[in-house]
Amino acid sequence: MPVLETLNRIVRRLALLGLLGLAAGAPPWPAARAQVAYVAGLEDVPLMAGLSPTGGNDVAFDSPQGRIVIVNTQGAVERPSVVAFYAASLSELGWDRIGDTAFRREGELLRLEFGQRGAQLTVRFALSPVH
C-alpha cells in the first residue's frame, strides 16, 4: 500500500505541475513542445521566434582557413530581445561571448549585425574563421 500511495502522490504532483505550466502559458509536455528552427547553414544556431530568413545575399562556403557563412533574417522583434536570446542560447551551445554581439567557439567567430527597415529588424549572422 505505501508504494501505491507514493505513486499516487507523485502522479498528482506531476498533474498539478502540468496544470500550473498550462496556466502560465507553457506548452504541455512533450507532444506539444515547439519545434526549434535553426539558422540556415548554421546547424546549431537556433533561429529566434519572430525572425525569418530573407533569402537574399546569403553566403556559405568553406575556405582553407575555415567556413564562412552569412545569413540574413528579419522580423518584427526588438534588438535587446535578440541580443538577450542569443547571449543565453549560444552560451548553452558552447559559444563564448566576446562582445555585445560577438561569440567565439572552436576557431570560429559569429557576429550578429543589425539594421532596421521600417518595423522590421534585420539580423545578419556572419560566421568566419578566427584569424
C-alpha positions in Angstrom: 0.0 0.0 0.0 2.7 2.6 0.8 4.1 2.2 -2.7 0.8 2.9 -4.3 0.2 5.9 -2.1 3.6 7.2 -3.1 3.0 6.7 -6.8 -0.4 8.4 -6.5 1.2 11.4 -4.7 3.8 11.6 -7.5 1.2 11.4 -10.2 -0.9 14.1 -8.5 2.1 16.4 -8.2 3.0 15.9 -11.9 -0.5 16.7 -12.9 -0.6 19.8 -10.8 2.8 20.9 -12.3 1.4 20.4 -15.7 -1.8 22.4 -15.0 0.3 25.2 -13.5 2.5 25.2 -16.6 -0.5 25.4 -18.8 -1.9 28.3 -16.8 1.4 30.1 -17.1 1.3 29.6 -20.9 3.8 26.8 -21.1 3.0 24.1 -23.6 2.1 20.7 -22.3 5.0 18.2 -22.4 6.3 16.5 -24.5 4.0 16.3 -27.6 3.2 20.0 -28.0 6.7 21.4 -27.5 7.5 23.9 -30.1 9.9 22.8 -32.9 13.2 24.5 -32.8 14.2 26.1 -36.1 17.9 26.8 -36.9 19.6 29.5 -38.9 20.2 28.0 -42.4 23.9 27.0 -42.8 24.5 27.2 -39.1 23.1 23.9 -38.0 23.4 24.5 -34.3 22.4 28.2 -34.0 18.7 28.5 -33.2 16.5 30.9 -35.1 14.8 33.1 -32.6 11.0 33.1 -32.8 9.9 36.1 -34.8 12.8 36.0 -37.2 12.6 34.6 -40.7 15.2 34.1 -43.3 15.2 36.8 -46.1 16.8 34.5 -48.6 18.8 37.4 -50.0 22.5 37.9 -50.2 23.3 34.8 -48.1 26.7 33.3 -48.5 28.1 29.9 -47.5 31.4 28.4 -48.4 34.4 26.7 -47.0 37.8 28.3 -47.3 41.2 26.8 -46.4 41.0 28.8 -43.1 37.5 27.6 -42.3 33.9 28.1 -43.2 32.3 31.5 -44.0 28.6 31.8 -43.7 26.4 34.9 -43.9 22.7 34.6 -43.3 20.2 37.4 -43.4 17.0 37.3 -41.3 14.3 39.8 -40.4 11.3 40.2 -38.1 9.2 42.5 -36.0 11.4 42.0 -33.0 13.4 44.3 -30.8 17.2 44.4 -30.8 17.6 44.0 -27.0 15.4 40.8 -27.2 17.5 39.4 -29.9 20.8 40.1 -28.1 19.4 38.6 -24.8 18.1 35.5 -26.7 21.4 34.8 -28.4 23.5 35.6 -25.3 21.6 32.9 -23.4 21.1 30.3 -26.1 24.6 30.5 -27.6 26.4 30.2 -24.3 24.4 26.9 -23.7 25.8 25.7 -27.0 29.4 26.3 -26.1 29.9 29.8 -27.6 31.9 32.3 -25.5 30.5 35.8 -25.6 33.4 38.2 -26.6 31.4 41.3 -27.2 27.8 42.6 -27.1 27.0 40.8 -30.4 30.1 38.6 -31.0 30.7 35.0 -30.0 33.7 32.6 -30.4 33.8 28.8 -30.4 36.5 26.4 -31.7 38.2 28.7 -34.0 35.1 30.4 -35.4 33.7 33.9 -34.8 30.0 34.6 -35.0 28.8 38.2 -35.2 25.3 39.4 -35.2 24.8 42.6 -37.2 21.7 44.7 -37.1 19.7 47.0 -39.3 16.2 48.5 -39.4 13.7 48.6 -42.3 10.6 50.2 -41.0 9.1 48.0 -38.3 11.4 45.1 -39.4 14.6 44.5 -37.6 17.2 42.8 -39.9 19.7 40.5 -38.2 22.7 39.2 -40.2 24.6 36.2 -38.8 28.2 36.4 -40.0 30.4 33.3 -39.3 34.1 33.4 -40.1 37.3 31.7 -39.0 39.2 33.4 -36.2 42.4 34.8 -37.6 
